[in-house]
Amino acid sequence: MDEFATASPETQILCYQCTAVLPVEQGSQFVTCEFCGATNFVDKSGAVLHYAVRATVDETAAAAALRRWMGGNDTVKDLDKKAVLARPSFQMFPMWFVRVDQSGKEKVVLEPAAALSIFDLTELSIPASDLEPYDHTMDGDAIAPTVPLETVRKWLAENQKIAAGQIKESSLVHLPLFLFKYQFEGREYTAVVDAASSQVFASIYPSKREVPYVAIGSVGCALYFCAALIPSISFFTTDGTGLLWGILGYVAAAIVLAIPIFGVAAYVSARV
């Protein structure tokens, strides 16, 4: 198992597994213990476990998952058919996996351990059963962590008000990701597909335009407001005797108005 090593007060680097002194060379990160054979990852912030999540989705399945997402309700019409996908790149991306105690309940917080362009990845859910010891056969695809654990602790304290005493466990986890680039109407976009769950993440993408829906909603609200005045007008113009007819008139008007409003909304949804 790969683990982050820790330093003693004499600045010696000790093996996380057997606490023997490690022969650390200048600039090296991974060091194998001569006594127990454990591989350690040297980091000045402390000793943490190093895990990985195995990929269960191949490139073809990842592309299919992305096409399904493109055909969803959040994207523009026919994005799944018109977008031109480039071949994706596969990488094992490092994330800090932090278990914290908040009001007696355990919560898992994910923070990037390297530069990240799609911040929605921090919302990813990683079941504990998916974690396994990091394997060096993944080194060719693995992105090296560049964000120290101490920096993450500061982020948690400043942004989420999580004190150091609330942190129960910190781990480094490499996640399998497919990074897609695609072209649509002359612009390039980026999307990430989790190779363990097929979940799609994208910060910027061709989304449905909101203006037509806002316009329809505004007109609908105005019309229904006017219709809601019918009972009041009937009540005051007939000295109260026409209230029932006013209510019935409002119900009839609401039904009649619903037909064109929903029809226009369906038409816009099909065109946008």
C-alpha positions as CSV (number, residue, x, y, z in Angstrom):
1,M,0.0,0.0,0.0
2,D,1.3,3.5,-0.8
3,E,1.2,5.9,2.0
4,F,2.5,9.4,2.7
5,A,5.5,9.3,5.0
6,T,6.1,11.5,7.9
7,A,9.1,13.3,9.4
8,S,10.5,12.9,12.9
9,P,11.6,15.9,15.0
10,E,15.2,15.2,13.7
11,T,13.8,15.7,10.2
12,Q,14.4,12.0,9.4
13,I,11.7,10.5,7.2
14,L,10.1,7.4,8.7
15,C,8.2,4.6,7.0
16,Y,4.5,4.8,7.8
17,Q,4.2,1.1,8.1
18,C,7.2,0.1,10.3
19,T,8.6,3.5,11.3
20,A,12.1,2.6,10.0
21,V,14.2,5.4,8.7
22,L,13.8,5.8,4.9
23,P,16.7,6.4,2.5
24,V,15.3,9.5,0.9
25,E,17.1,11.0,-2.1
26,Q,16.9,14.6,-3.1
27,G,13.8,15.3,-5.1
28,S,12.3,11.8,-4.7
29,Q,8.6,11.4,-3.7
30,F,8.2,7.6,-3.7
31,V,10.5,5.7,-1.4
32,T,10.5,1.9,-0.7
33,C,11.3,0.8,2.8
34,E,14.4,-1.5,3.0
35,F,12.9,-3.3,6.0
36,C,9.2,-4.0,5.3
37,G,9.1,-3.2,1.5
38,A,6.2,-0.7,1.8
39,T,6.2,2.1,-0.7
40,N,5.9,5.6,1.0
41,F,5.0,8.9,-0.5
42,V,7.0,11.6,1.1
43,D,5.1,14.7,2.1
44,K,6.0,17.3,4.8
45,S,2.3,17.7,6.0
46,G,2.0,14.2,7.6
47,A,1.2,10.6,6.9
48,V,-2.0,9.8,5.0
49,L,-3.3,6.7,3.2
50,H,-3.1,6.6,-0.6
51,Y,-6.1,5.1,-2.4
52,A,-7.4,4.7,-6.0
53,V,-10.7,4.0,-7.5
54,R,-10.6,1.4,-10.3
55,A,-12.0,2.3,-13.7
56,T,-15.1,0.2,-14.7
57,V,-16.1,2.2,-17.8
58,D,-14.1,2.1,-21.1
59,E,-13.7,4.9,-23.7
60,T,-16.7,3.8,-25.7
61,A,-19.1,3.6,-22.7
62,A,-17.8,7.0,-21.5
63,A,-18.5,8.6,-24.9
64,A,-22.0,7.1,-24.8
65,A,-22.6,8.5,-21.3
66,L,-21.5,11.9,-22.5
67,R,-23.9,11.7,-25.5
68,R,-26.8,10.8,-23.2
69,W,-26.0,13.8,-21.0
70,M,-25.9,16.0,-24.1
71,G,-29.4,14.8,-25.0
72,G,-30.8,15.8,-21.6
73,N,-32.9,18.7,-20.5
74,D,-30.1,21.1,-19.5
75,T,-28.4,21.3,-22.9
76,V,-29.5,22.9,-26.2
77,K,-31.5,20.8,-28.6
78,D,-29.6,18.2,-30.7
79,L,-26.3,18.8,-28.9
80,D,-25.9,15.1,-28.7
81,K,-26.2,14.9,-32.5
82,K,-24.3,18.0,-33.6
83,A,-21.4,18.1,-31.2
84,V,-18.1,16.8,-32.6
85,L,-16.2,14.8,-30.0
86,A,-12.4,14.5,-30.0
87,R,-10.9,11.3,-28.7
88,P,-10.7,11.6,-24.9
89,S,-7.6,11.5,-22.7
90,F,-7.6,9.2,-19.6
91,Q,-6.1,10.2,-16.3
92,M,-6.1,9.3,-12.7
93,F,-6.8,12.6,-11.0
94,P,-5.8,13.2,-7.3
95,M,-8.4,14.4,-4.8
96,W,-8.1,14.9,-1.1
97,F,-10.7,12.7,0.6
98,V,-11.4,14.2,4.1
99,R,-13.7,12.7,6.7
100,V,-15.0,15.4,9.1
101,D,-17.2,15.4,12.2
102,Q,-20.0,18.0,11.9
103,S,-22.5,18.1,14.8
104,G,-21.9,14.4,15.6
105,K,-22.4,13.3,12.0
106,E,-19.6,12.1,9.7
107,K,-19.3,14.0,6.4
108,V,-16.9,13.4,3.5
109,V,-15.3,16.4,1.8
110,L,-13.5,16.2,-1.5
111,E,-10.9,18.8,-2.5
112,P,-8.6,18.9,-5.5
113,A,-5.0,17.8,-5.0
114,A,-4.0,19.4,-8.3
115,A,-5.1,22.1,-10.6
116,L,-8.8,21.6,-11.5
117,S,-10.9,23.3,-14.2
118,I,-14.2,21.6,-13.5
119,F,-15.1,22.2,-9.9
120,D,-18.2,20.1,-9.9
121,L,-15.9,17.1,-9.3
122,T,-15.8,18.1,-5.6
123,E,-19.5,17.0,-5.5
124,L,-18.7,13.5,-6.6
125,S,-19.7,10.7,-4.2
126,I,-17.2,8.0,-3.6
127,P,-18.4,4.9,-1.7
128,A,-15.9,3.5,0.7
129,S,-16.2,0.1,-0.9
130,D,-14.7,1.6,-4.2
131,L,-11.5,2.6,-2.5
132,E,-8.5,0.3,-2.9
133,P,-4.7,0.7,-2.2
134,Y,-3.0,2.7,-5.0
135,D,-1.2,0.5,-7.5
136,H,2.0,1.7,-9.2
137,T,0.7,0.2,-12.5
138,M,-1.5,3.4,-12.5
139,D,1.6,5.7,-12.5
140,G,1.5,6.3,-16.3
141,D,-2.0,7.8,-16.1
142,A,-1.7,9.4,-12.6
143,I,-1.5,13.1,-12.1
144,A,0.9,14.0,-9.4
145,P,-0.6,15.9,-6.4
146,T,0.5,19.5,-6.2
147,V,-1.8,20.9,-3.5
148,P,-0.4,20.1,0.0
149,L,-2.7,18.7,2.7
150,E,-1.9,21.7,4.9
151,T,-3.4,24.0,2.2
152,V,-6.6,21.9,2.1
153,R,-6.9,22.2,5.9
154,K,-6.7,26.0,5.5
155,W,-9.4,25.9,2.7
156,L,-11.7,23.9,5.0
157,A,-11.2,26.3,7.9
158,E,-11.7,29.4,5.8
159,N,-14.4,28.4,3.3
160,Q,-16.4,25.7,5.2
161,K,-15.6,26.6,8.8
162,I,-14.2,23.1,9.5
163,A,-11.6,23.3,12.3
164,A,-8.6,21.0,12.4
165,G,-10.1,19.2,15.4
166,Q,-13.1,18.2,13.3
167,I,-11.0,16.3,10.8
168,K,-11.1,12.6,11.6
169,E,-9.1,11.2,8.6
170,S,-7.4,12.5,5.5
171,S,-6.6,10.3,2.4
172,L,-5.3,10.9,-1.1
173,V,-7.5,9.3,-3.7
174,H,-6.8,9.0,-7.4
175,L,-10.0,9.0,-9.5
176,P,-10.3,7.6,-13.0
177,L,-11.5,10.2,-15.4
178,F,-12.0,10.6,-19.2
179,L,-11.4,14.2,-20.3
180,F,-13.4,15.0,-23.4
181,K,-13.1,18.0,-25.7
182,Y,-15.9,18.7,-28.2
183,Q,-16.8,21.4,-30.7
184,F,-20.3,22.9,-31.1
185,E,-21.1,25.9,-33.3
186,G,-17.5,27.0,-33.5
187,R,-16.7,26.8,-29.8
188,E,-14.8,24.2,-27.9
189,Y,-16.1,22.8,-24.6
190,T,-14.7,20.4,-22.0
191,A,-16.6,17.6,-20.2
192,V,-15.3,15.0,-17.7
193,V,-16.8,11.5,-17.4
194,D,-16.1,9.6,-14.2
195,A,-14.8,6.2,-15.4
196,A,-16.2,4.5,-12.3
197,S,-19.8,5.7,-12.3
198,S,-20.3,7.2,-15.8
199,Q,-21.3,10.5,-14.2
200,V,-20.7,13.6,-16.4
201,F,-19.3,16.9,-15.1
202,A,-19.1,20.2,-17.1
203,S,-18.7,23.7,-15.8
204,I,-19.4,25.5,-19.1
205,Y,-21.6,23.9,-21.9
206,P,-24.2,24.9,-24.5
207,S,-27.2,25.2,-22.2
208,K,-30.8,26.0,-23.0
209,R,-31.5,29.8,-23.3
210,E,-33.5,31.0,-20.4
211,V,-35.0,34.2,-22.0
212,P,-37.9,32.4,-23.8
213,Y,-38.9,30.5,-20.7
214,V,-38.8,33.7,-18.5
215,A,-40.9,35.5,-21.1
216,I,-43.5,32.7,-21.1
217,G,-43.6,32.6,-17.3
218,S,-44.0,36.4,-17.1
219,V,-46.9,36.4,-19.5
220,G,-48.5,33.5,-17.8
221,C,-48.3,35.1,-14.4
222,A,-49.8,38.3,-15.8
223,L,-52.7,36.5,-17.4
224,Y,-53.5,34.4,-14.3
225,F,-53.3,37.5,-12.1
226,C,-56.0,39.1,-14.3
227,A,-58.1,36.0,-14.2
228,A,-57.8,35.9,-10.5
229,L,-59.6,39.3,-10.4
230,I,-62.8,37.9,-11.9
231,P,-64.3,36.7,-8.6
232,S,-63.6,40.0,-6.9
233,I,-65.0,42.0,-9.8
234,S,-68.1,39.9,-9.8
235,F,-68.5,40.2,-6.0
236,F,-68.4,44.0,-6.0
237,T,-70.4,44.6,-9.1
238,T,-73.3,42.4,-8.0
239,D,-73.4,43.2,-4.3
240,G,-72.0,39.8,-3.5
241,T,-74.6,37.8,-5.4
242,G,-72.4,37.0,-8.3
243,L,-69.4,35.6,-6.4
244,L,-70.2,32.0,-7.3
245,W,-70.4,32.9,-11.0
246,G,-67.1,34.8,-10.6
247,I,-65.4,31.8,-9.2
248,L,-66.7,29.6,-11.9
249,G,-65.6,32.2,-14.5
250,Y,-62.1,32.1,-13.0
251,V,-61.9,28.3,-13.2
252,A,-63.0,28.4,-16.8
253,A,-60.5,31.2,-17.7
254,A,-57.6,29.3,-16.0
255,I,-58.4,26.2,-18.0
256,V,-58.6,28.1,-21.3
257,L,-55.3,30.0,-20.6
258,A,-53.5,26.8,-19.7
259,I,-53.9,25.3,-23.2
260,P,-52.0,28.1,-25.2
261,I,-49.4,28.6,-22.4
262,F,-48.4,25.0,-22.3
263,G,-48.6,24.8,-26.1
264,V,-46.2,27.7,-26.5
265,A,-43.9,26.3,-23.8
266,A,-43.7,22.9,-25.5
267,Y,-43.0,24.6,-28.9
268,V,-40.2,26.6,-27.4
269,S,-38.7,23.6,-25.6
270,A,-38.6,21.7,-28.9
271,R,-36.9,24.6,-30.7
272,V,-34.4,25.8,-28.2
